[in-house]
Amino acid sequence: MKEKQISGAVIARLPRYFRFLGELKDEGVEKISSRELSKLMHVTASQIRQDLNHFGGFGQQGYGYNVSFLYDEIAQILGLDHTHNLIVIGAGNLGHALAGYPNFEKRGFLIRGIFDINPGCIGSQIRGIKIRSMEELPEFVRVNRIDIAVIAIPKTAAVGVSQILVENGIRAIWNFSHVDLPVPEGVVVEDVHLTESLLKLSYNMTQETKGALRG
């Protein structure tokens, strides 16, 4: 299996499978068919089978899927079978909210440090995590074996900061800065555009309204 052959749409659905399976596991459900899962997720049973077949299938004809086993397998595919060390760049409103969100830790994403250039907030803490000066970043990344950097700063500074991160060994960036980061091959960037998501919601709401009026 070569992951480059797997479409982005399939990969985008994996966290949703993981979430639903986790809820089923918490409810004590031991097995589920693709048809039953499709009703919960509003995805066709055929789509579920196709998606999971990219990674080995995991189901048994006449039995369905073992919920706990499939949950663990998807966790491994998503890289959740081990912890990841994160840093947050930017202690403003967004950075503060991200650093203060405790559920990341439940998934193995451990926020080790927060960095900012504002002297007024350096030295203070968010949920027990110290806000540090950007000057401390290179040594901190090396000593703490940081895997992922979260960029939550204005786009005017994001490109320069991303270069500093890459130069110090960061190979994965969660980017909230609304700018494309020119990173070298081998560095993974996941862009989060909050405004685009809101515009998508607005579009879907508008279409639903038009449909209701036509009906």
C-alpha positions as CSV (number, residue, x, y, z in Angstrom):
1,M,0.0,0.0,0.0
2,K,1.3,3.4,-1.0
3,E,-0.3,6.3,0.8
4,K,0.2,8.6,-2.1
5,Q,-2.4,6.6,-4.0
6,I,-5.0,7.4,-1.4
7,S,-7.1,10.4,-2.2
8,G,-7.3,13.4,0.1
9,A,-11.1,12.9,0.4
10,V,-10.5,9.4,1.9
11,I,-7.9,10.8,4.3
12,A,-10.3,13.6,5.3
13,R,-12.9,11.1,6.3
14,L,-10.6,9.1,8.6
15,P,-11.0,11.4,11.6
16,R,-14.7,11.2,11.3
17,Y,-14.6,7.4,11.3
18,F,-12.4,7.6,14.4
19,R,-14.8,9.9,16.2
20,F,-17.8,7.8,15.5
21,L,-16.1,4.5,16.4
22,G,-14.8,6.1,19.6
23,E,-18.4,7.0,20.6
24,L,-19.6,3.5,19.8
25,K,-16.7,2.0,21.8
26,D,-17.7,4.2,24.8
27,E,-21.3,3.0,24.5
28,G,-20.1,-0.6,24.7
29,V,-20.8,-1.6,21.1
30,E,-18.6,-4.5,20.1
31,K,-19.4,-4.9,16.4
32,I,-21.1,-2.9,13.6
33,S,-21.9,-3.5,10.0
34,S,-21.0,-1.0,7.2
35,R,-24.7,-0.5,6.7
36,E,-25.3,0.4,10.4
37,L,-22.3,2.7,10.4
38,S,-23.5,4.3,7.2
39,K,-26.8,5.2,8.9
40,L,-24.9,6.9,11.8
41,M,-22.4,8.8,9.6
42,H,-24.7,9.5,6.6
43,V,-22.1,8.0,4.3
44,T,-23.0,5.1,2.0
45,A,-22.0,1.6,3.1
46,S,-20.2,1.2,-0.2
47,Q,-18.2,4.3,0.5
48,I,-17.2,3.1,3.9
49,R,-16.0,-0.3,2.5
50,Q,-14.1,1.4,-0.3
51,D,-12.4,3.8,2.2
52,L,-11.4,1.1,4.6
53,N,-10.2,-1.2,1.8
54,H,-7.4,1.3,1.1
55,F,-6.0,0.3,4.5
56,G,-6.7,-3.4,4.5
57,G,-10.5,-3.6,4.9
58,F,-10.7,-4.8,8.5
59,G,-14.2,-6.3,8.2
60,Q,-15.4,-9.9,8.1
61,Q,-18.2,-10.9,5.8
62,G,-21.3,-11.8,7.8
63,Y,-19.8,-10.2,10.9
64,G,-19.0,-6.6,10.1
65,Y,-16.4,-4.6,11.9
66,N,-15.0,-5.2,15.4
67,V,-15.4,-1.7,16.8
68,S,-12.5,-1.7,19.2
69,F,-10.1,-3.2,16.7
70,L,-11.1,-0.8,13.9
71,Y,-10.8,2.1,16.3
72,D,-7.3,1.1,17.2
73,E,-6.3,0.5,13.6
74,I,-7.5,3.9,12.5
75,A,-5.8,5.5,15.4
76,Q,-2.5,3.9,14.2
77,I,-3.2,5.1,10.6
78,L,-3.7,8.6,12.0
79,G,-0.5,8.4,14.0
80,L,-2.3,8.4,17.3
81,D,-0.6,5.3,18.7
82,H,2.2,7.6,20.0
83,T,2.4,11.1,21.4
84,H,3.3,14.3,19.6
85,N,5.0,17.3,21.1
86,L,3.6,20.7,20.0
87,I,4.5,24.3,20.4
88,V,2.1,27.2,19.8
89,I,3.5,30.4,18.1
90,G,1.4,33.3,19.1
91,A,-0.3,33.9,22.5
92,G,-3.1,36.2,21.2
93,N,-6.8,35.3,21.3
94,L,-6.5,32.3,18.9
95,G,-3.2,31.0,20.3
96,H,-4.6,31.4,23.8
97,A,-7.7,29.4,22.8
98,L,-5.7,26.6,21.1
99,A,-3.2,26.3,24.0
100,G,-6.1,26.2,26.5
101,Y,-8.0,23.4,24.8
102,P,-7.5,20.3,26.9
103,N,-8.8,17.7,24.4
104,F,-5.6,17.8,22.3
105,E,-3.9,15.9,25.2
106,K,-6.5,13.2,25.1
107,R,-5.4,12.4,21.5
108,G,-1.7,12.5,22.4
109,F,-0.9,16.0,21.2
110,L,1.0,17.5,24.1
111,I,1.6,21.3,24.1
112,R,5.0,21.8,25.5
113,G,5.5,25.5,25.0
114,I,4.0,28.8,23.8
115,F,6.0,31.6,22.1
116,D,5.3,35.2,21.5
117,I,7.2,38.5,20.9
118,N,5.0,40.6,23.2
119,P,7.0,41.5,26.3
120,G,3.8,42.0,28.2
121,C,2.8,38.3,28.0
122,I,6.2,36.6,28.1
123,G,6.6,34.8,31.4
124,S,2.9,34.4,32.1
125,Q,1.1,31.1,31.7
126,I,-1.8,29.5,29.8
127,R,-3.1,26.4,31.6
128,G,0.2,26.0,33.3
129,I,2.3,26.4,30.1
130,K,4.8,29.2,30.2
131,I,4.8,31.8,27.4
132,R,8.4,32.2,26.2
133,S,10.3,34.6,24.0
134,M,10.9,33.7,20.4
135,E,14.6,33.9,21.2
136,E,14.3,30.7,23.2
137,L,12.6,28.8,20.4
138,P,15.7,27.1,18.7
139,E,17.0,25.5,21.8
140,F,13.6,24.6,23.2
141,V,12.7,22.8,20.0
142,R,15.8,20.7,20.1
143,V,15.7,19.9,23.8
144,N,12.0,19.0,23.8
145,R,12.0,17.1,20.5
146,I,9.1,19.1,19.1
147,D,7.2,17.5,16.3
148,I,4.5,20.0,15.4
149,A,4.4,23.8,15.4
150,V,1.0,25.7,15.5
151,I,1.2,29.1,13.9
152,A,-1.4,31.4,15.2
153,I,0.0,34.8,14.3
154,P,-0.8,37.4,11.6
155,K,0.2,36.4,8.1
156,T,2.7,39.3,7.8
157,A,5.0,37.4,10.3
158,A,4.0,33.8,9.5
159,V,6.3,33.2,6.5
160,G,9.4,34.4,8.4
161,V,8.5,32.3,11.5
162,S,7.9,29.2,9.4
163,Q,11.4,29.5,8.0
164,I,12.8,29.7,11.5
165,L,10.8,26.6,12.5
166,V,12.0,24.6,9.5
167,E,15.6,25.6,10.1
168,N,15.3,24.3,13.6
169,G,14.0,20.9,12.6
170,I,10.2,21.3,12.6
171,R,8.7,19.0,10.0
172,A,4.9,19.6,10.6
173,I,3.1,22.9,10.8
174,W,-0.6,23.6,11.7
175,N,-1.1,26.9,10.0
176,F,-3.9,29.3,11.0
177,S,-2.2,32.4,9.5
178,H,-4.2,32.6,6.2
179,V,-1.1,32.6,4.1
180,D,0.6,29.9,2.0
181,L,3.9,29.0,3.6
182,P,6.8,28.3,1.2
183,V,8.2,25.3,3.0
184,P,10.7,22.8,1.5
185,E,9.8,19.2,0.5
186,G,9.6,17.0,3.5
187,V,7.7,19.6,5.6
188,V,4.0,19.0,6.1
189,V,1.6,21.9,6.4
190,E,-2.1,21.7,7.3
191,D,-3.8,25.1,6.5
192,V,-6.8,26.1,8.6
193,H,-8.8,28.9,7.0
194,L,-11.6,29.8,9.5
195,T,-13.1,32.4,7.1
196,E,-13.3,30.0,4.3
197,S,-15.1,27.5,6.5
198,L,-17.6,30.2,7.5
199,L,-18.1,31.1,3.8
200,K,-18.8,27.5,3.0
201,L,-21.4,27.4,5.8
202,S,-23.0,30.6,4.4
203,Y,-23.1,29.0,0.9
204,N,-24.8,25.8,2.2
205,M,-27.2,27.8,4.3
206,T,-28.1,29.9,1.2
207,Q,-28.7,26.9,-0.9
208,E,-31.0,25.4,1.7
209,T,-32.9,28.6,1.9
210,K,-33.3,28.7,-1.9
211,G,-34.4,25.1,-1.9
212,A,-37.0,25.8,0.8
213,L,-38.4,28.7,-1.2
214,R,-38.6,26.7,-4.4
215,G,-40.4,23.9,-2.5
